[in-house]
């Protein structure tokens, strides 16, 4: 699995199509979102993992979406 992107763009956190669709309540305290993706060499099905973090770097939300 590879880190694809780190962003503080709140619009990206709420994207419903090909995104995590975090709710406004979930992103209220979010400072950034990491986007992780599986690799063709990883075992199992392909997926993207979206992780919300607060200003101190603590994980406050996580969603996994099938596919790339």
SENUZA-563544 format. One record per atom (N, C-alpha, C): x, y, z. Coordinates in steps of 0.2 Angstrom, whole numbers, padded with zeros to 4 digits, always signed. Atoms other than C-alpha are relative to their C-alpha. Last residue first. Example, Ala and Ser with C-alpha at 12.3 -4.5 7.8 and 13.67 -1.06 7.14 Angstrom:
SENUZA-563544
-0004-0006-0001/+0068-0005+0036/-0004+0005+0003/+0004-0006+0000/+0062-0022+0039/+0004+0006+0000/
This chain:
SENUZA-563544
-0005-0006+0000/-0044+0013-0037/-0003+0006+0001/-0002-0002+0006/-0056-0001-0032/+0005+0005+0001/-0003+0005+0005/-0065-0004-0016/+0002+0003-0007/+0004+0000+0006/-0067+0011-0004/+0003-0005-0005/-0004+0004+0005/-0060+0010+0014/-0005+0000-0006/+0004+0003+0005/-0065+0024+0026/+0004-0004-0005/-0003+0005+0005/-0056+0030+0042/-0006-0003-0005/+0004+0003+0005/-0059+0044+0054/+0003-0004-0005/+0006-0001-0002/-0051+0053+0069/-0006-0003-0005/+0005+0002+0005/-0033+0048+0067/-0007+0001+0003/+0004+0006-0002/-0022+0059+0078/-0005-0002-0005/-0002+0006+0004/-0010+0071+0069/-0003-0007+0002/-0006+0003-0004/-0011+0085+0082/+0002-0007-0003/-0006-0004+0000/-0022+0095+0070/+0006-0002+0004/+0001-0007-0003/-0034+0081+0068/+0006+0004+0000/-0004-0002-0006/-0032+0067+0056/-0002+0007+0002/+0000-0007-0003/-0044+0059+0043/+0004+0001+0006/-0001-0001-0007/-0039+0043+0034/+0000+0007+0002/+0000-0008-0002/-0045+0038+0017/+0000+0000+0007/+0001-0001-0007/-0040+0020+0011/+0000+0008+0001/-0003-0006-0002/-0041+0016-0008/-0003+0001+0008/+0004-0005-0004/-0044-0002-0013/+0003+0006+0001/-0002-0007+0000/-0039-0016-0025/-0004+0004+0004/+0003-0005+0005/-0043-0034-0020/+0003+0007+0001/+0007-0002-0001/-0031-0046-0011/-0003+0005-0005/+0005+0006+0000/-0012-0047-0010/-0007+0003+0001/+0003+0001-0006/-0002-0031-0015/-0005-0006+0000/-0004+0006-0003/+0008-0032-0031/-0003-0002+0007/+0001+0006+0003/-0005-0022-0040/+0004-0006+0003/-0005+0001+0006/-0003-0009-0027/-0002-0006-0003/-0004+0006+0001/-0016-0003-0014/+0004+0000-0007/+0003+0005+0005/-0020+0015-0011/+0004-0006-0001/-0005+0006+0001/-0018+0027+0003/-0003-0004-0005/+0003+0004+0004/-0026+0045+0004/+0005-0006-0002/-0005+0004+0004/-0022+0055+0019/-0004-0005-0005/+0002+0007+0002/-0034+0068+0025/+0005-0003-0004/-0003+0002+0007/-0030+0084+0034/-0003-0007-0001/-0005-0004+0003/-0035+0095+0048/+0002-0002-0006/-0006+0003+0004/-0051+0086+0053/+0004+0006-0002/-0006-0001-0004/-0062+0093+0068/+0006-0003-0004/+0000-0007-0004/-0078+0096+0058/+0007+0001+0003/-0006-0004+0002/-0073+0082+0045/+0000+0006+0005/-0007+0004+0000/-0084+0068+0053/+0006+0005-0001/-0001+0002-0007/-0099+0080+0057/+0007-0003+0000/-0003-0007-0003/-0098+0087+0039/+0002-0001+0007/+0005-0004-0001/-0100+0068+0033/+0003+0007+0003/+0001-0002-0007/-0086+0059+0025/-0005+0005+0001/+0007-0003-0003/-0090+0054+0008/+0000+0000+0007/+0001+0003-0006/-0073+0044+0005/-0007+0002+0003/-0003-0003-0006/-0071+0047-0013/-0003-0003+0006/-0007+0002-0001/-0074+0040-0030/+0004+0003+0005/-0001+0004+0006/-0091+0049-0031/+0008-0001+0000/+0004+0006+0000/-0096+0055-0014/+0002-0005-0006/+0002+0002+0006/-0083+0069-0011/-0003-0007+0000/+0007+0001+0000/-0084+0075+0007/-0002-0003-0007/+0002+0004-0005/-0065+0075+0011/-0008-0003+0000/-0003+0006+0002/-0060+0082-0006/-0003-0005+0005/+0004+0002+0006/-0071+0097-0003/+0002-0007-0002/+0006+0003-0003/-0062+0099+0014/-0005-0003-0005/+0005-0002+0004/-0045+0102+0005/-0007-0003+0003/+0004-0003-0005/-0032+0098+0019/-0007+0003-0003/+0004-0007+0002/-0024+0086+0008/-0003+0003+0006/+0002-0003-0006/-0011+0071+0009/-0003+0007-0002/+0001-0007-0001/-0009+0061-0006/-0002+0001+0007/+0001-0004+0007/-0005+0044-0014/+0000+0007+0001/+0003-0006-0002/+0003+0035+0002/-0001+0004-0007/-0004-0006+0000/+0006+0017-0004/-0004+0007+0001/+0004-0006+0000/+0000+0000+0000/+0005+0006+0000/
